Amino acid sequence: MHRVLYLADELGNGGAERQLALLVKSLSSEWQPRVFSLEGGPYAQILRQNNIQLDLYERYHRYDLGPVVGIWNLLVQWRPTLVHSWGWLCSAVTAPMCKLLRIPFIDGSIRIGGAPRQHYWRSRLTLALADRVIANSHAGLTGLHIPSRIGRVVYNGIDPERLIQFEAMQRDNADFIVVMAARMSPVKDFDTFINAARVVVRTDPSRKYRFLAIGAGTDRVRLMERNSDLIIKGLMEFPDAGIEVMPYLRRAHAGVLMTNPNMLQEAVRTPY
């Protein structure tokens, strides 16, 4: 049996974490998966529910070297057939170790359709050590100048059980529902989505709109406070969807995303 070690910077409520969990639970029986993460989150529970061995090494502070030692010990003692990293930090730590131990290393940290705003040069240096680089779009490979000899595109998958689990919901024909679902961080640009909502409402007053901003993250409180007038008027909602956004997508007339394609890929595959 082949052993594959997956590395994650965190297991929070995000598209990459969902894709990781879907991949791990869908592996064929010839592979024995194991997940190492620097932070917990809701997908830690999902992995455990699917009987996936999980090692959590949370950092106590920025310069805590405990996780580095933990990764090294795991590589030496468990000796995986290959290592597949999903985060830039894990990649930076583990890629040199895999080279030293001669373990094939796959870097899957490219999850956006272009060059990252942060950690660009650190990502480039780490990617140079990878035996293969997997992205979910050709634009992601192009943005980081990944050569075709090592770069591969694997598009995001969707679990068909999610479509079966959530039946199509009855729409309120009086409202035109627009949904944006993403991690609420600056890079996802919820501000532009909400500013656009204000323009639409102002320029098309004949139609009743409802805009749903769904997600968790550092920007959530600020966005709610800044746009409290829209919330009071019933034009903007910030529902707590947990890790499952599908019921909201199935009620929506339009889906919006200001960055890369995770949520839009789920939306276009959803039978409304």
Number of C-alpha atoms within 10 A of each C-alpha: 8 11 16 19 23 23 27 26 21 24 24 20 19 22 18 22 21 21 17 21 19 17 15 20 15 10 11 9 9 9 13 17 21 20 22 24 24 20 16 18 14 16 19 21 14 16 20 11 10 11 12 18 13 17 18 17 18 15 14 10 7 6 7 11 11 12 19 17 12 14 21 16 12 15 20 12 9 13 15 20 17 17 24 25 28 26 23 23 19 25 28 19 15 24 25 15 18 22 14 9 12 11 17 16 25 24 29 27 25 25 23 19 19 18 19 16 7 9 11 12 11 13 21 16 12 19 26 15 19 23 17 20 25 25 24 23 20 18 18 23 24 16 14 18 14 20 13 11 9 14 21 18 15 11 15 21 14 17 13 10 8 14 16 9 10 13 13 17 13 9 14 10 8 10 15 16 22 20 24 25 25 25 21 22 14 11 12 18 16 25 16 11 17 19 11 12 19 15 10 13 15 10 10 10 9 8 12 13 19 21 25 21 24 21 22 22 14 11 17 17 11 11 16 16 10 11 15 14 12 17 16 10 9 12 18 24 19 15 13 12 14 11 15 13 21 21 16 21 27 20 18 23 13 16 19 17 17 15 16 18 19 22 21 19 14 17 20 12 11 16 10 15
